[in-house]
């Protein structure tokens, strides 16, 4: 089994109790439950439902139509 890095997190008592209860209800260790949460929420891919929605409204106006008549964009100030 490959070596797995360890991460320390600090939770308030109420949040820790909720995590413990949720992990138990899911039949997982707290570590596995938190890892699954991270995998689900730190995904770099669009959700399946979002990908399926692409192109579902062929009559939706294009960007030029939406912005038509608005004039030029306001110059932006640099960040930082």
C-alpha distances in whole Angstrom, upper triangle without the diagonal:
4,7,9,12,15,18,21,24,27,29,32,32,33,31,28,30,30,26,25,28,26,23,24,26,23,21,19,18,19,16,15,19,20,17,18,22,21,20,23,25,24,24,26,27,30,30,31,34,35,35,37,39,40,43,44,48,49,52,51,53,51,51,54,56,54,55,58,61,59,60,58,55,56,55,52,51,49,46,45
4,6,10,13,16,19,22,25,27,31,32,33,30,27,30,29,26,26,28,27,23,25,27,24,23,20,18,19,16,15,19,19,16,18,21,19,18,22,23,22,22,24,25,29,29,30,33,34,33,36,38,39,42,43,46,48,51,49,51,49,49,52,54,52,53,56,59,57,58,56,53,53,52,49,48,45,42,42
4,7,9,13,16,19,23,25,29,29,31,28,25,28,28,24,24,27,26,23,25,27,25,23,20,18,18,15,15,18,18,15,18,20,19,18,22,23,21,22,24,26,30,30,32,35,35,35,37,40,40,43,45,47,49,52,50,52,50,49,52,54,52,53,56,59,57,57,55,52,52,51,48,47,44,41,40
4,6,10,13,16,19,21,25,26,27,24,22,25,25,21,21,24,23,20,22,24,22,21,17,15,15,11,12,15,14,12,15,17,15,15,19,20,18,19,21,24,27,27,29,32,32,32,35,37,37,41,42,45,47,50,47,49,47,46,50,52,50,50,54,56,54,55,52,49,49,48,45,44,41,38,38
4,7,10,13,17,19,23,24,26,23,21,24,24,20,21,24,23,20,23,25,23,22,19,16,15,12,13,16,14,12,15,17,14,15,19,19,17,19,21,24,27,27,30,32,32,33,35,37,37,41,42,45,47,49,47,48,47,45,49,51,48,49,52,55,52,53,51,47,47,46,42,42,39,36,35
4,7,10,13,16,20,21,23,20,18,21,21,18,18,22,21,18,21,23,22,21,17,14,13,10,12,14,12,11,15,16,14,16,19,19,18,20,22,25,28,28,31,33,33,34,37,38,39,42,43,46,48,50,48,49,48,46,50,51,49,49,53,55,53,54,51,48,48,46,43,42,39,36,35
4,6,10,13,17,18,20,17,15,19,19,16,17,20,19,17,20,23,21,21,18,15,13,10,12,14,11,10,14,14,12,15,18,17,16,19,21,24,27,27,30,32,32,33,35,37,37,41,42,44,46,49,46,47,46,44,48,49,47,47,51,53,50,51,49,45,45,44,40,39,36,33,32
4,7,10,13,15,17,15,13,16,17,15,15,19,19,17,20,23,22,22,18,15,12,10,14,15,12,12,16,16,14,17,19,19,18,21,24,27,29,29,32,34,33,35,37,38,39,43,44,46,48,50,47,48,47,46,49,51,48,48,52,54,51,52,50,46,45,44,41,39,37,33,32
4,7,10,12,14,11,10,14,15,12,14,17,17,16,19,21,20,21,18,15,12,11,14,14,10,12,15,14,13,16,18,17,17,20,23,26,27,27,30,32,32,33,36,37,38,41,42,44,46,48,45,46,45,44,47,48,46,46,50,51,48,50,48,44,43,42,39,38,35,32,31
4,7,10,12,10,9,12,14,12,14,17,17,17,19,22,22,22,20,17,13,13,17,16,13,15,18,16,16,19,21,19,19,23,25,28,30,29,33,34,33,35,38,38,40,43,43,45,48,50,46,48,47,45,48,50,46,47,50,52,49,50,48,45,44,43,39,38,36,32,31
4,6,8,6,6,9,10,9,11,14,15,15,17,19,20,21,19,16,13,13,16,15,12,15,17,15,16,19,20,18,19,23,26,28,29,29,32,32,32,35,37,37,39,42,42,44,47,48,45,47,46,44,48,49,46,46,50,51,48,50,48,45,44,43,40,39,37,33,33
4,6,5,6,9,10,11,12,14,15,16,18,20,21,22,21,19,15,17,19,17,15,19,20,18,19,22,23,21,22,26,29,31,32,31,34,34,34,37,39,39,41,44,44,45,48,50,47,48,48,46,49,50,47,47,51,52,49,51,50,46,45,45,41,40,39,35,34
4,6,5,6,9,10,10,12,14,15,16,18,20,21,20,18,14,17,19,17,16,20,21,19,20,24,24,23,24,28,31,33,33,32,35,35,36,38,40,41,42,46,45,47,50,52,49,50,50,49,52,53,49,50,54,55,52,54,53,49,48,48,45,43,42,39,38
4,5,5,6,9,10,11,12,14,15,17,18,20,19,18,15,17,19,17,16,19,20,18,20,23,23,21,24,27,30,32,32,30,33,33,34,36,38,38,40,44,43,44,48,49,46,48,48,46,50,50,47,48,51,53,50,52,51,48,47,47,44,43,42,38,38
4,5,5,6,9,10,10,12,14,15,16,18,17,16,12,14,16,14,12,16,17,14,16,19,19,18,20,23,26,28,28,27,30,30,30,33,35,35,37,40,40,41,45,46,43,45,45,44,47,48,44,45,49,51,48,50,48,45,44,44,41,40,39,36,35
4,5,5,6,9,10,11,12,14,15,16,15,13,10,12,14,12,11,15,16,14,16,19,19,19,21,24,27,29,29,28,31,31,32,34,36,37,39,42,42,44,47,49,46,47,47,46,50,50,47,48,52,53,51,53,51,48,47,47,44,43,41,38,37
4,5,5,6,9,10,11,12,14,15,14,13,11,14,16,13,13,17,18,16,18,21,21,21,23,26,29,31,31,29,32,32,33,36,37,38,40,43,43,45,48,49,47,49,49,48,51,52,49,50,53,55,52,55,53,50,49,50,46,46,44,41,40
4,5,5,6,8,10,10,12,14,14,13,10,14,15,12,12,15,15,13,16,19,18,18,21,23,27,28,28,26,28,29,30,32,34,34,36,40,39,41,44,46,43,45,45,44,48,48,45,47,50,52,49,52,51,47,47,47,44,44,43,39,39
4,5,5,6,8,10,10,12,11,10,7,10,11,8,8,12,12,11,13,16,16,16,18,21,24,26,26,24,27,27,28,31,32,33,35,39,38,40,43,45,43,45,45,44,47,48,45,46,50,52,49,51,50,47,47,47,43,43,42,38,38
4,6,5,6,9,10,11,9,8,6,10,11,9,10,13,14,13,16,18,18,19,21,23,27,28,29,27,29,30,31,33,35,36,38,42,41,43,46,48,46,48,48,47,51,51,48,50,53,56,53,55,54,50,50,50,47,47,45,42,41
4,5,5,6,9,10,10,10,9,13,13,10,12,15,15,14,17,19,19,20,22,24,28,29,29,27,29,29,31,33,34,35,38,41,40,42,46,47,45,47,48,47,51,51,48,50,53,55,53,55,54,51,51,51,48,48,47,43,43
4,5,5,6,9,9,10,8,12,11,8,10,13,12,11,15,16,15,16,19,21,25,25,26,23,25,25,27,29,30,31,34,37,36,39,42,44,42,44,44,44,48,48,45,47,50,52,50,52,51,48,48,49,46,46,44,41,41
4,5,5,6,5,6,5,9,8,5,8,11,10,11,14,15,15,16,19,21,24,25,26,24,25,26,28,30,31,32,35,38,37,40,43,45,43,45,45,45,49,49,47,48,52,54,52,54,53,50,50,50,47,47,45,42,42
4,5,5,6,7,8,11,11,9,12,14,14,14,17,19,18,20,22,24,28,28,29,27,28,29,31,33,34,35,37,41,40,43,46,48,46,48,49,48,52,52,50,51,55,57,55,57,56,53,53,54,50,50,49,45,46
4,5,8,10,11,14,13,10,13,16,14,14,18,19,18,20,22,24,27,28,28,25,26,27,29,31,31,33,35,39,38,40,43,46,44,46,47,47,50,50,48,50,53,56,54,56,55,52,53,53,50,50,49,46,46
4,5,9,10,12,10,8,11,13,11,12,15,16,15,17,20,21,24,25,25,22,23,24,26,28,29,30,33,36,35,38,41,43,42,44,44,44,48,48,46,48,51,54,52,54,53,50,51,51,48,49,47,44,45
4,7,9,12,10,9,12,14,12,14,17,17,17,20,22,23,27,27,27,25,26,27,29,31,31,33,36,39,38,41,44,47,45,48,48,48,51,52,49,51,55,57,55,57,57,53,54,54,51,51,50,47,47
4,6,8,6,6,9,10,10,12,14,15,15,18,19,21,24,25,26,24,25,27,29,30,31,33,35,39,38,41,44,46,44,47,47,46,50,51,48,50,53,56,54,56,55,52,52,52,49,49,47,44,44
4,5,5,6,9,10,11,12,14,15,17,18,20,21,25,26,28,26,27,29,31,32,33,35,37,41,40,43,46,48,46,49,48,48,51,52,50,51,55,57,55,57,55,52,52,52,49,49,47,43,43
4,6,5,6,8,10,11,12,14,15,16,18,20,24,25,26,25,27,29,30,31,33,34,36,40,40,42,45,47,45,47,47,46,50,50,48,49,53,55,53,54,53,50,50,49,46,46,44,40,40
4,5,5,6,9,10,11,12,14,15,16,18,22,23,25,24,26,28,29,30,32,34,35,39,39,42,45,47,45,47,46,45,49,50,47,48,52,54,52,53,52,48,48,48,45,44,42,39,38
4,6,5,6,9,10,10,12,14,15,17,20,21,23,22,24,26,27,28,30,32,33,37,37,40,42,45,43,45,44,44,47,48,46,47,51,53,51,53,51,48,48,48,45,45,43,39,39
4,5,5,6,9,10,11,12,14,16,20,21,22,20,22,24,25,26,28,30,31,35,35,37,40,43,41,43,42,42,45,46,44,45,49,51,49,51,49,46,47,46,43,43,41,38,38
4,5,5,6,9,10,11,12,14,18,19,21,20,22,24,24,26,28,29,31,35,35,37,40,42,40,42,41,40,44,45,42,43,47,49,47,48,47,44,44,44,40,40,38,35,35
4,5,5,6,9,10,10,12,16,17,19,18,21,23,23,24,27,28,30,33,34,36,39,41,39,41,40,39,43,44,42,43,46,49,47,48,46,43,44,43,40,40,38,34,35
4,5,5,6,9,10,11,15,16,17,16,18,20,21,22,24,25,27,31,31,33,36,39,36,39,38,37,41,42,40,41,45,47,45,47,46,43,43,43,40,40,38,35,36
4,6,5,6,8,10,14,15,16,15,17,19,19,21,23,24,26,30,30,32,35,37,35,37,36,35,39,40,38,39,42,45,43,44,43,40,40,40,37,37,36,33,33
4,5,5,6,8,12,14,15,15,18,20,20,21,23,25,26,29,30,32,35,37,35,36,35,34,38,39,37,38,41,44,41,43,41,38,38,38,35,35,33,30,30
4,6,6,6,10,11,13,13,15,18,18,18,21,23,24,27,28,31,33,35,33,35,34,33,37,38,36,37,41,44,41,43,41,38,39,39,36,36,34,31,32
4,6,6,10,10,11,10,12,14,15,16,18,20,21,25,25,28,30,33,30,32,32,31,35,36,34,35,39,41,39,41,40,37,38,38,35,36,34,31,32
4,6,9,10,11,10,14,15,15,17,19,20,21,25,25,27,30,32,29,31,30,30,33,34,32,33,37,39,37,39,37,34,35,35,32,32,31,28,29
4,6,9,11,12,15,17,16,17,20,21,21,25,26,28,30,33,30,31,30,29,33,34,32,33,36,39,37,38,36,33,34,33,30,31,29,26,27
4,5,8,9,12,14,13,14,17,18,18,22,23,26,28,30,28,29,28,28,31,33,30,32,35,38,36,37,36,33,34,34,31,31,30,27,28
4,7,9,12,15,13,13,16,18,17,21,22,24,26,29,26,28,26,25,28,30,28,29,33,36,34,35,33,30,31,31,28,29,27,25,27
4,6,9,11,10,9,13,14,14,17,19,21,23,26,24,25,24,24,27,29,27,28,32,35,33,34,33,31,32,32,30,31,30,28,29
4,6,8,6,6,10,11,11,14,16,18,20,23,21,22,21,21,25,26,24,26,29,32,31,33,32,29,31,31,29,31,30,28,30
4,5,5,6,9,10,11,15,15,18,21,23,21,24,23,23,27,28,26,28,31,34,33,35,34,32,34,34,32,34,33,31,33
4,5,5,6,9,10,14,14,17,19,22,21,24,23,24,28,28,27,29,32,35,34,37,36,34,36,37,35,37,36,34,36
4,6,5,6,9,12,11,14,17,20,18,21,22,23,26,26,25,27,30,33,33,35,35,33,35,36,34,36,36,34,37
4,5,5,7,10,10,13,15,18,16,19,19,19,23,23,22,24,27,30,29,31,31,29,31,32,31,33,32,31,33
4,5,5,9,10,13,15,18,17,19,18,20,23,24,22,25,28,31,30,32,32,30,32,33,32,34,33,32,35
4,5,8,8,11,13,17,16,19,19,21,24,24,23,26,28,32,31,34,34,32,35,36,34,37,36,35,38
4,6,5,8,11,14,12,16,16,18,21,21,20,23,25,28,28,31,31,29,32,33,32,35,35,34,37
4,6,8,9,13,11,14,14,15,19,19,18,21,23,27,26,28,28,27,30,31,30,33,33,32,35
4,5,6,9,9,12,12,14,17,17,17,20,22,25,25,28,28,27,30,32,31,34,34,34,37
4,6,9,9,13,14,16,19,18,18,21,23,26,27,29,30,29,32,34,33,36,37,36,39
4,5,5,9,11,14,16,15,15,18,20,23,24,26,27,27,30,32,32,35,36,35,39
4,6,8,10,13,15,14,15,18,19,22,23,26,27,27,30,32,32,36,36,36,40
4,6,9,12,14,12,13,16,17,20,21,24,25,26,29,31,32,35,36,37,40
4,7,9,12,10,10,13,14,18,19,21,23,22,26,28,28,32,33,33,37
4,7,8,6,6,10,11,14,15,18,19,19,23,25,26,29,31,31,35
4,6,5,6,9,10,14,14,16,17,17,21,23,24,27,28,29,33
4,5,5,6,8,12,12,13,14,14,17,19,20,23,25,25,29
4,5,5,6,9,10,11,12,13,17,19,20,24,25,27,31
4,6,5,9,10,12,14,15,19,21,23,26,28,29,33
4,6,9,9,12,13,13,17,20,21,24,26,27,31
4,6,6,8,10,10,13,16,18,21,23,25,28
4,6,8,10,12,15,18,20,24,26,27,31
4,6,9,11,14,17,20,23,26,28,32
4,7,8,11,14,16,20,23,24,28
4,7,9,12,15,18,21,24,27
4,7,9,12,15,18,20,24
4,6,9,12,15,17,21
4,6,9,13,15,18
4,7,10,13,16
4,6,9,12
4,6,9
4,6
4
